[in-house]
Amino acid sequence: MSETLGLILALLAGILLGTIFFGGLWWTVRRGVSSKSPAVLFAGSLLTRTTLAIAGFYFVSHGNWQRLLTCIIGFFLARIYVTRLTRMPGEKRTPLIDGGGM
């Protein structure tokens, strides 16, 4: 497999891992509000999502730091996508750093 193809596949895998991770987080928060045992739900979700992400990074990288870095970039691109996709209708975008004002 050529190096470029490997990096493209690593990016796509990172996007998939990120979508699963952050989509799962969104799902957990939505369900946790009305859950009878939210602590178990949140802990189980965190453990599952983190295990999947770390295992995915391990298998995608296959000992190659360039693939690992590309996969992590895809992971954070998915974070941006899922954050925008799950925004409530009419919700305004908040700046990354608040302009002060205590």
C-alpha positions as a Markdown table, in Angstrom:
| # | Residue | x | y | z |
|---|---|---|---|---|
| 1 | Met | 0.0 | 0.0 | 0.0 |
| 2 | Ser | 1.4 | 3.4 | -0.9 |
| 3 | Glu | 2.2 | 5.8 | 1.9 |
| 4 | Thr | -0.4 | 8.4 | 0.6 |
| 5 | Leu | -3.2 | 5.8 | 0.5 |
| 6 | Gly | -2.3 | 4.7 | 4.0 |
| 7 | Leu | -2.5 | 8.3 | 5.3 |
| 8 | Ile | -5.8 | 8.9 | 3.5 |
| 9 | Leu | -7.2 | 5.7 | 5.1 |
| 10 | Ala | -5.9 | 6.8 | 8.5 |
| 11 | Leu | -7.6 | 10.2 | 8.1 |
| 12 | Leu | -10.9 | 8.5 | 7.2 |
| 13 | Ala | -10.5 | 6.1 | 10.2 |
| 14 | Gly | -9.9 | 9.0 | 12.5 |
| 15 | Ile | -13.0 | 10.7 | 11.2 |
| 16 | Leu | -15.0 | 7.5 | 11.9 |
| 17 | Leu | -13.5 | 7.1 | 15.3 |
| 18 | Gly | -14.2 | 10.7 | 16.2 |
| 19 | Thr | -17.8 | 10.5 | 14.9 |
| 20 | Ile | -18.4 | 7.5 | 17.1 |
| 21 | Phe | -16.7 | 9.0 | 20.1 |
| 22 | Phe | -18.3 | 12.5 | 20.0 |
| 23 | Gly | -21.6 | 11.2 | 18.7 |
| 24 | Gly | -21.6 | 8.7 | 21.6 |
| 25 | Leu | -20.9 | 11.5 | 24.0 |
| 26 | Trp | -23.9 | 13.5 | 22.6 |
| 27 | Trp | -26.1 | 10.5 | 22.8 |
| 28 | Thr | -25.0 | 9.9 | 26.4 |
| 29 | Val | -25.7 | 13.4 | 27.5 |
| 30 | Arg | -29.1 | 13.3 | 25.9 |
| 31 | Arg | -30.0 | 10.0 | 27.6 |
| 32 | Gly | -28.3 | 10.8 | 30.9 |
| 33 | Val | -30.6 | 13.7 | 31.7 |
| 34 | Ser | -33.6 | 11.3 | 32.0 |
| 35 | Ser | -31.7 | 8.2 | 33.2 |
| 36 | Lys | -32.5 | 6.6 | 36.5 |
| 37 | Ser | -28.8 | 5.9 | 37.0 |
| 38 | Pro | -26.9 | 8.5 | 35.1 |
| 39 | Ala | -23.6 | 7.8 | 36.8 |
| 40 | Val | -23.5 | 4.2 | 35.5 |
| 41 | Leu | -24.5 | 5.5 | 32.0 |
| 42 | Phe | -21.8 | 8.1 | 31.9 |
| 43 | Ala | -19.1 | 5.8 | 33.3 |
| 44 | Gly | -20.0 | 3.0 | 30.9 |
| 45 | Ser | -20.1 | 5.4 | 28.0 |
| 46 | Leu | -16.8 | 7.0 | 28.9 |
| 47 | Leu | -15.1 | 3.6 | 29.2 |
| 48 | Thr | -16.6 | 2.2 | 26.0 |
| 49 | Arg | -15.9 | 5.3 | 23.9 |
| 50 | Thr | -12.3 | 5.7 | 25.2 |
| 51 | Thr | -11.5 | 2.0 | 24.7 |
| 52 | Leu | -12.8 | 2.1 | 21.1 |
| 53 | Ala | -10.8 | 5.3 | 20.4 |
| 54 | Ile | -7.6 | 4.0 | 21.8 |
| 55 | Ala | -7.9 | 0.6 | 20.2 |
| 56 | Gly | -8.7 | 2.3 | 16.9 |
| 57 | Phe | -5.7 | 4.6 | 17.1 |
| 58 | Tyr | -3.5 | 1.5 | 17.9 |
| 59 | Phe | -4.7 | -0.6 | 15.0 |
| 60 | Val | -4.7 | 2.3 | 12.5 |
| 61 | Ser | -1.2 | 3.5 | 13.4 |
| 62 | His | 0.3 | 0.0 | 13.2 |
| 63 | Gly | 3.5 | 1.5 | 14.7 |
| 64 | Asn | 3.7 | 4.4 | 12.3 |
| 65 | Trp | 3.6 | 7.8 | 13.9 |
| 66 | Gln | 2.6 | 9.6 | 10.7 |
| 67 | Arg | -0.6 | 7.5 | 10.5 |
| 68 | Leu | -1.3 | 8.0 | 14.2 |
| 69 | Leu | -1.0 | 11.8 | 13.8 |
| 70 | Thr | -3.2 | 11.7 | 10.7 |
| 71 | Cys | -5.8 | 9.6 | 12.5 |
| 72 | Ile | -5.8 | 12.0 | 15.4 |
| 73 | Ile | -6.3 | 15.0 | 13.0 |
| 74 | Gly | -9.3 | 13.1 | 11.5 |
| 75 | Phe | -10.6 | 12.5 | 15.1 |
| 76 | Phe | -10.6 | 16.2 | 15.8 |
| 77 | Leu | -12.1 | 17.1 | 12.4 |
| 78 | Ala | -15.0 | 14.8 | 13.4 |
| 79 | Arg | -15.3 | 16.7 | 16.7 |
| 80 | Ile | -15.9 | 19.9 | 14.8 |
| 81 | Tyr | -18.4 | 18.2 | 12.5 |
| 82 | Val | -20.3 | 16.5 | 15.3 |
| 83 | Thr | -20.4 | 19.7 | 17.4 |
| 84 | Arg | -21.9 | 21.7 | 14.5 |
| 85 | Leu | -24.3 | 18.9 | 13.6 |
| 86 | Thr | -25.7 | 18.5 | 17.1 |
| 87 | Arg | -26.1 | 22.2 | 17.8 |
| 88 | Met | -29.6 | 23.1 | 18.9 |
| 89 | Pro | -31.7 | 25.1 | 16.4 |
| 90 | Gly | -31.2 | 28.8 | 17.0 |
| 91 | Glu | -28.2 | 28.3 | 19.3 |
| 92 | Lys | -25.6 | 30.9 | 18.7 |
| 93 | Arg | -22.0 | 30.1 | 18.2 |
| 94 | Thr | -19.9 | 30.9 | 21.3 |
| 95 | Pro | -16.3 | 32.1 | 20.9 |
| 96 | Leu | -13.6 | 29.7 | 21.9 |
| 97 | Ile | -12.3 | 32.1 | 24.6 |
| 98 | Asp | -14.8 | 34.3 | 26.4 |
| 99 | Gly | -13.9 | 38.0 | 26.3 |
| 100 | Gly | -13.6 | 38.2 | 30.0 |
| 101 | Gly | -16.2 | 39.9 | 32.2 |
| 102 | Met | -16.4 | 38.5 | 35.7 |
